[in-house]
Amino acid sequence: MSINQTSQANGAGYAAAPAGAQISGNKRNMALILLGLIVAVSMSSIDQTIVSLSYSAIQSGLGLESSGVTWIVNAYLLAAAAFFPLAGRLSDVIGYKRMMLIGILAFGVGSLLCGLGPHTGIALTWMIASRVVQGSGLACMFPAAVGIIFTYSPVDKRAKSMALFFAITGAMTSIGPIAGSYLIAFSWRYVFFINIPLALAALLLTAWLTPQDRAVAGGVRQGHLDWPGALLAALAMVALIVPLQQGASVGWTDPRIIGSLIISLGLIVTFVMVELQRSHPIMKVGVFRNLRFSLSALASLIASVVFIPVMFFLSVYGQLSLGLSVANASLLILYFFIGFMIAAQLGAKRFGRRGISGVFIVSGVLTIIGFSGIANAATAVRSGVPVSTGNLNVMIGLAGAGVGYMFSPAATDMVNRALDASYGEVTAISQLLKNFGGALGMALLSAVSSSVFTEKLYSGLHPYGVSREAAQTIADSVGSGSASHSSSQLSELPQQIQTEIMNIIRSSYATAVGRVFMVMACAGVLFIVIALLYPRENATARDATADAMGARG
């Protein structure tokens, strides 16, 4: 079924382009289109880390409580997760280019409003609302960008285009900590204002380079938008992600956390039942009946459990255990993304030639080697053995390669296997999995880190009269990203005691983060298991899938 046919069947008024409009053979045009999309989506990638790591500057700049700034950070993720299902469907209805431009504009306006945040009593409300606008902009951009790539890339170049898109936009995440360390020296407002020129450039590039959306017969039929389904999906994601974000701080046994998780489960079940019965659902959940689709989706989820948290843990590990500056600790994240970018291109080539199973196996091996190597380096810090910076950087690069090798192929395979769903719908599903995976990974891995860190701290600091509760407080302060908090609390003690205690804290965190990286290495084992479970297909079947994808394009 072609995109036009799919649009008509679903009651959509527009499709991105008919099959004949696909740009085939014109590499320059596709490269320029990709440039505009990458600039646009890279804004959100940079913003994701630059705001989180500018936490203290924003808090002091606006005179807010710590809990308030936490919601400024979380509002962005929650808005994106809640709006993704509707945005994915809307991108199919009103056209990918239109939705892309709307998303860029929303993100730019949200960034401007954040930067203009007033130093008054409404500061918190203003900032949260502005972050919601930014998150909604991200939700609009991502499905539209993937739809444009699949519509205008030649069938045999789609995997490569997707790999380039994911590699560069993912790598831009590493720019956040580096840029943030310089921008906050002037003002926390520049953390948001930096998005304005990027948004303007993305608007111009997308408007100029991307072909116009093509209308199909019948016009827009808004009645076929599944508003109840969109609302159910939004409520389910918020009810699921909020407790995952707040559980570590308020306690996993807190009735509010347990209640929210139960409510989210009920909402998810209700959403699935409702969507299966609708003729024009907001999301075709039936695609999960395809085993290949479900396995690639599971791999994407597992990768996201590692992908989002690794940036936080590498940054704090570099600052606290290795004694690096914020800028130099951010370079550890950069090495991860160098490996990620290189491997993304290689993974796309192998995927195009041999399918996804071999990609998962190579990815699994690289992930195991890389994260195990980082964990061993952390063990050396605990033992007082000097860490070889070169070896550590290589292991970090291999870990990034492990995740990058399969990240784009898994997303591409999901689209390939969901032949009865649109690009916007499938991208919405993949982004929901990414958001959920990131929140789940931070919750689980922070719990592992906090538990081990607290136990080691108490064991080491107990002779100094530190209680278990005090050890937990120190662990929580580091877990919130305040790596320098511990040293500031020791300023009144004699220098020798300060040194001894800080050595214990560094060693204890190295032990804890080493355990975290070993858990991340287990993701590689799961990738290999998924490869073994993935049904084999011969070359004829792969060609049939490619032909079907060509018809959709």
C-alpha positions in Angstrom: 0.0 0.0 0.0 1.4 3.4 -0.9 1.5 6.4 1.4 -1.4 8.0 -0.6 -3.5 4.8 -0.2 -2.7 4.6 3.4 -3.7 8.2 4.0 -7.0 7.7 2.1 -7.7 4.5 4.0 -7.1 6.3 7.3 -9.0 9.4 6.4 -5.9 11.6 6.3 -6.0 14.6 4.2 -2.4 14.8 3.2 0.5 12.6 2.5 4.1 13.6 2.5 4.5 12.9 -1.2 3.3 10.5 -3.8 5.6 7.7 -4.9 6.6 9.7 -8.0 7.8 12.6 -5.9 10.5 10.6 -4.3 13.9 12.0 -4.9 15.9 9.1 -6.3 19.3 9.5 -7.7 19.7 13.1 -6.5 22.2 12.6 -3.7 22.7 16.4 -3.3 19.0 17.1 -2.7 18.7 14.4 -0.1 21.9 15.5 1.6 20.5 19.1 1.9 17.2 17.8 3.1 19.0 15.8 5.8 21.0 18.9 6.8 17.8 20.8 7.6 16.3 17.9 9.6 19.6 17.3 11.5 19.9 21.0 12.5 16.3 21.0 13.7 16.4 17.8 15.7 19.9 18.5 17.1 18.4 21.4 19.0 16.4 19.0 21.1 19.4 16.7 21.5 21.6 19.5 22.8 18.8 20.9 25.0 18.2 17.5 26.7 21.6 17.5 28.4 22.5 21.2 28.5 19.5 22.1 30.7 19.9 19.1 33.0 23.6 19.9 33.6 22.8 23.7 34.1 20.5 22.7 37.0 22.3 24.8 39.7 22.7 27.9 37.6 19.0 28.0 36.6 18.0 27.4 40.3 20.2 30.2 41.6 19.4 32.5 38.7 15.6 32.4 39.4 15.8 31.8 43.1 13.9 28.5 43.0 13.8 25.5 45.3 15.6 22.4 44.1 12.3 20.5 43.7 11.0 23.3 41.4 14.0 23.1 39.1 13.5 19.3 38.9 10.1 19.9 37.4 11.6 22.4 34.9 13.8 19.5 33.7 11.1 16.9 33.8 8.4 18.9 32.1 10.2 18.7 28.8 10.4 14.9 28.8 6.8 14.5 30.0 5.4 16.9 27.4 7.3 15.1 24.6 6.2 11.6 25.8 2.5 12.7 26.3 2.3 14.3 22.9 4.2 11.8 20.7 1.2 9.6 19.8 -0.9 12.5 18.6 2.0 14.2 16.9 2.9 11.0 15.0 -0.6 10.7 13.7 -0.9 14.5 12.9 2.3 14.3 10.9 0.5 11.8 8.6 -2.6 13.8 8.5 -1.4 17.4 7.8 1.9 16.4 6.1 5.5 15.8 7.3 6.9 19.2 6.2 4.1 21.2 7.8 4.5 19.3 11.0 8.2 19.7 10.9 7.9 23.5 10.6 5.3 23.6 13.4 7.6 21.6 15.6 10.6 23.9 14.9 8.6 27.0 15.5 7.2 25.6 18.8 10.6 24.6 20.0 12.1 28.0 19.1 9.3 29.9 20.8 9.5 27.7 23.9 13.3 28.3 24.1 12.8 32.0 23.8 10.2 32.0 26.5 12.5 30.0 28.8 15.4 32.4 28.3 13.1 35.3 29.1 11.9 33.7 32.3 11.1 36.4 34.9 12.7 36.6 38.3 9.3 36.9 40.1 6.7 34.7 41.8 5.5 33.3 38.5 9.0 32.1 37.5 8.4 28.4 38.1 5.0 28.3 36.4 6.5 30.3 33.4 9.5 28.0 33.0 7.4 24.8 33.3 4.9 26.1 30.7 7.7 27.1 28.4 9.4 23.7 28.7 6.1 22.0 27.9 6.0 24.1 24.6 9.6 22.9 23.9 8.7 19.3 24.5 5.7 19.5 22.3 7.9 20.9 19.6 10.2 17.9 19.9 7.2 15.6 19.6 6.2 17.3 16.4 9.6 17.3 14.8 10.8 13.7 15.3 8.0 11.7 13.5 7.9 14.3 10.8 11.7 14.1 10.2 11.6 10.3 10.0 8.6 10.5 7.6 10.5 12.9 5.3 13.6 10.7 5.3 11.7 7.6 4.4 9.6 9.4 1.8 12.4 11.1 -0.1 15.3 8.7 0.3 15.8 6.0 -2.4 14.8 2.6 -0.9 18.4 1.3 -1.0 19.7 4.4 0.8 17.1 4.6 3.6 19.2 2.7 6.1 22.2 4.9 5.5 20.1 8.1 5.7 18.5 7.0 9.0 21.9 6.0 10.4 23.4 9.4 9.5 20.3 11.1 11.0 20.4 9.2 14.3 24.2 9.3 14.6 24.6 13.0 14.3 21.5 14.0 16.2 22.4 11.5 18.9 26.0 12.8 19.0 24.8 16.3 19.5 23.7 15.2 23.0 27.4 15.3 23.9 27.6 18.9 22.9 25.2 19.9 25.8 27.6 19.5 28.7 30.5 21.1 26.8 28.5 24.1 25.6 26.7 24.4 29.0 30.0 24.7 30.9 30.9 27.8 28.8 27.4 29.4 28.4 26.5 29.4 32.1 29.7 31.5 32.7 27.8 34.3 31.0 24.2 33.6 32.1 21.9 30.6 32.5 19.6 32.3 29.9 22.1 31.6 27.1 21.4 27.9 27.7 18.1 28.5 26.1 18.9 31.4 23.8 21.5 29.2 21.9 18.5 27.4 20.4 17.1 30.6 18.7 19.7 30.8 15.8 19.5 27.1 15.4 15.7 27.2 15.1 15.9 30.0 12.6 18.4 28.1 10.5 16.3 24.9 10.7 13.1 26.8 9.6 14.9 28.3 6.6 16.5 25.0 5.6 13.4 22.9 6.0 11.1 25.5 4.2 13.6 25.9 1.4 14.9 22.4 0.8 12.0 20.0 1.7 9.5 19.5 -1.1 5.9 20.6 -0.5 3.4 18.1 1.0 1.0 16.9 -1.5 -2.8 16.9 -0.9 -4.9 13.9 -1.7 -8.5 13.7 -2.7 -11.0 14.4 0.0 -9.2 17.0 2.0 -8.4 16.9 5.7 -11.0 14.9 7.7 -10.2 15.8 11.3 -13.1 13.6 12.5 -10.8 10.6 11.9 -8.3 11.8 14.6 -8.6 9.5 17.6 -8.7 12.2 20.3 -9.8 9.7 23.1 -6.9 7.5 22.2 -4.5 10.4 22.2 -5.7 11.5 25.7 -5.4 7.9 27.0 -1.9 7.6 25.7 -0.8 10.9 27.2 -2.3 10.1 30.6 -0.7 6.7 30.6 2.8 8.0 29.7 2.6 10.7 32.4 1.4 8.3 35.0 4.2 5.9 34.1 7.1 8.3 33.8 6.5 10.5 36.8 6.8 7.7 39.4 9.9 6.4 37.6 11.5 9.9 37.9 10.4 10.6 41.5 10.7 7.1 43.0 14.3 7.4 44.1 13.7 10.7 45.9 10.4 10.0 47.7 10.8 6.2 48.1 9.6 3.4 46.0 7.2 2.2 48.7 5.5 5.6 48.8 1.7 5.1 48.2 1.8 7.9 45.5 4.5 6.0 43.6 2.7 2.7 43.8 -0.7 4.2 43.0 0.6 6.0 40.0 2.2 2.9 38.6 -1.0 0.9 39.1 -3.0 3.7 37.4 -0.6 3.8 34.5 -0.9 0.0 34.0 -4.7 0.3 33.9 -4.5 3.2 31.4 -2.1 1.2 29.1 -4.4 -1.8 29.1 -7.4 0.4 28.4 -5.6 2.2 25.6 -4.6 -1.1 23.9 -8.2 -2.4 24.1 -9.7 0.9 22.8 -7.2 1.1 19.9 -7.7 -2.4 18.8 -11.4 -1.7 18.3 -11.1 1.6 16.5 -11.1 1.8 12.7 -8.9 4.9 12.7 -6.7 4.5 15.9 -4.1 7.1 17.0 -1.6 4.2 17.0 -1.8 0.8 15.4 -0.9 -1.3 18.4 -1.6 -4.4 16.4 1.9 -4.0 14.8 3.3 -5.7 17.9 1.8 -9.0 16.6 4.6 -9.1 14.1 7.4 -10.9 16.0 10.2 -9.2 14.0 8.7 -5.7 14.8 8.4 -6.6 18.5 12.0 -7.9 18.8 13.4 -4.7 17.1 11.2 -2.6 19.4 12.5 -4.5 22.5 16.1 -4.0 21.3 15.3 -0.2 21.0 13.9 -0.2 24.5 16.9 -1.9 26.0 19.3 0.4 24.1 17.4 3.4 25.5 17.7 2.0 29.0 21.5 2.4 28.5 21.7 5.4 26.1 20.1 8.1 28.3 21.6 7.2 31.7 25.2 6.6 30.4 25.7 10.4 29.9 24.8 11.1 33.5 26.9 8.3 35.0 30.0 9.1 32.8 29.8 12.8 33.8 29.6 12.2 37.6 32.1 9.4 37.4 34.6 11.7 35.6 34.1 14.5 38.1 33.9 12.7 41.4 36.0 9.5 41.0 38.5 10.7 38.4 38.7 14.3 39.6 38.1 15.9 36.2 36.6 19.3 35.5 33.1 19.6 34.2 34.4 20.3 30.6 36.9 17.4 30.7 34.3 15.0 32.2 32.0 16.0 29.3 34.7 14.7 26.9 34.1 11.2 28.2 30.5 11.6 26.8 32.1 12.8 23.5 34.2 9.7 23.2 31.1 7.6 23.7 29.4 9.4 20.8 32.4 9.2 18.5 32.1 5.4 18.8 28.4 5.8 18.4 28.6 7.8 15.1 31.2 5.6 13.4 29.4 2.4 14.3 26.0 3.8 13.2 27.3 4.0 9.6 28.9 0.5 9.7 25.7 -1.0 11.3 23.5 0.6 8.6 25.7 -0.9 5.8 25.6 -4.4 7.4 21.8 -4.1 7.9 21.3 -3.2 4.3 23.3 -6.2 3.1 22.6 -8.9 5.7 19.5 -8.0 7.8 19.2 -7.2 11.5 20.3 -10.4 13.2 24.0 -10.0 12.6 23.7 -6.4 13.6 22.4 -7.4 17.0 25.2 -9.9 17.5 28.0 -7.5 16.7 26.3 -4.8 18.8 26.0 -7.2 21.7 29.7 -8.1 21.6 30.8 -4.5 21.4 28.5 -3.5 24.2 29.7 -6.3 26.5 33.4 -5.5 25.8 33.0 -1.7 26.1 30.9 -1.5 29.3 32.9 -4.3 31.0 36.1 -2.3 30.3 34.6 0.8 31.8 33.6 -1.2 34.9 37.0 -2.6 35.2 38.5 0.9 35.1 36.1 1.9 37.9 37.3 -1.1 39.9 40.9 0.1 39.5 39.9 3.5 40.9 38.4 1.8 43.9 41.6 -0.2 44.4 43.8 3.0 44.1 45.4 1.9 40.9 46.0 4.8 38.4 43.5 4.6 35.5 45.0 4.7 31.9 43.0 7.5 30.3 43.7 6.2 26.8 42.4 2.7 27.6 39.3 4.2 29.3 38.6 6.3 26.3 38.9 3.3 24.0 36.4 1.3 26.2 34.0 4.2 26.3 34.2 4.5 22.5 33.6 0.7 22.1 30.5 1.0 24.4 29.2 3.8 22.3 29.9 1.7 19.2 27.9 -1.2 20.7 24.8 1.0 21.1 25.3 3.0 17.9 25.7 -0.1 15.7 22.1 -1.2 16.3 20.3 2.0 17.2 19.4 3.1 13.7 19.0 -0.4 12.1 16.5 -1.3 14.9 14.4 1.8 14.2 14.6 1.2 10.5 13.6 -2.4 10.9 10.6 -1.4 12.9 9.3 0.8 10.0 10.1 -2.0 7.5 8.0 -4.5 9.5 5.0 -2.3 10.2 3.8 -2.2 6.6 0.2 -1.5 7.6 1.2 1.5 9.7 2.4 4.9 8.7 5.9 6.4 9.3 4.5 8.9 11.8 2.8 6.1 13.9 5.8 3.9 14.0 8.1 6.7 14.9 5.8 7.7 17.7 6.0 4.2 19.0 9.8 4.2 18.8 10.1 7.5 20.6 7.7 6.4 23.3 9.9 3.4 23.9 13.0 5.7 24.0 11.4 8.0 26.5 10.1 5.2 28.6 13.5 3.4 28.3 15.4 6.4 29.4 13.2 7.0 32.5 13.3 3.3 33.4 17.0 3.2 33.0 17.6 6.2 35.2 15.2 4.7 37.8 16.8 1.2 37.9 20.4 2.2 37.5 20.1 5.1 40.0 18.7 2.6 42.5 21.6 0.2 41.9 24.1 3.1 42.2 22.5 4.6 45.3 22.3 1.2 47.1 25.9 0.2 46.5 27.2 3.8 47.1 25.4 4.1 50.4 26.6 0.8 51.7 30.3 1.5 50.7 30.1 5.0 52.2 28.7 3.8 55.5 31.4 1.1 55.7 34.1 3.6 55.0 32.9 6.6 56.9 31.4 4.9 59.9 34.8 5.2 61.8 34.4 8.9 61.4 31.0 8.9 63.1 28.9 9.1 60.0 25.5 7.4 60.3 23.8 5.3 57.6 21.3 8.1 57.2 24.1 10.6 56.6 25.7 8.3 54.1 22.4 8.0 52.3 22.2 11.8 52.2 25.6 12.1 50.6 24.7 9.4 48.1 21.4 11.2 47.2 23.3 14.5 46.7 25.6 12.8 44.2 22.7 11.0 42.6 21.0 14.3 41.9 24.0 15.4 39.9 25.6 17.6 42.7 29.0 16.0 42.4 30.7 18.9 44.2 28.2 18.9 47.1 30.1 16.4 49.2 33.4 18.3 49.2 31.6 21.6 50.1 30.2 19.9 53.3 33.7 19.1 54.5 35.2 22.6 54.3 35.3 23.1 58.0 37.3 19.9 58.7 41.1 19.7 58.8 42.7 19.2 55.4 44.0 15.7 56.1 40.6 14.5 57.3 39.0 16.1 54.2 41.4 14.3 51.9 40.8 10.9 53.6 37.0 11.3 53.5 37.0 12.5 49.9 39.1 9.5 48.9 36.5 7.2 50.6 33.7 9.0 48.7 35.5 8.7 45.3 36.3 5.1 45.9 32.8 4.3 47.0 31.3 6.0 44.0 33.7 4.2 41.7 32.5 0.9 43.2 28.8 1.9 42.7 29.3 3.2 39.1 31.3 0.1 38.3 28.3 -2.0 39.2 26.1 0.2 37.0 28.4 -0.3 34.0 28.3 -4.0 34.5 24.5 -3.9 34.4 24.8 -1.9 31.2 27.1 -4.6 29.8 24.2 -7.1 30.3 22.3 -5.2 27.6 24.8 -6.7 25.2 23.8 -10.1 26.3 20.2 -9.3 25.7 21.0 -8.0 22.2 22.6 -11.4 21.4 19.5 -13.2 22.8 17.2 -11.1 20.6 19.4 -11.9 17.5 19.0 -15.6 18.3 15.2 -15.3 18.7 14.8 -13.2 15.5 13.2 -15.3 12.8 15.5 -15.9 9.8 14.5 -14.8 6.4 16.1 -15.6 3.0 17.1 -13.1 0.4 13.8 -13.4 -1.5 11.8 -12.4 1.7 14.1 -9.4 2.2 13.7 -8.3 -1.4 9.9 -8.6 -1.0 10.0 -6.4 2.1 12.2 -3.9 0.2 9.6 -3.9 -2.7 6.8 -3.3 -0.2 8.8 -0.4 1.3 9.3 1.0 -2.2 5.6 1.0 -2.8 5.0 2.8 0.5 7.6 5.5 -0.5 
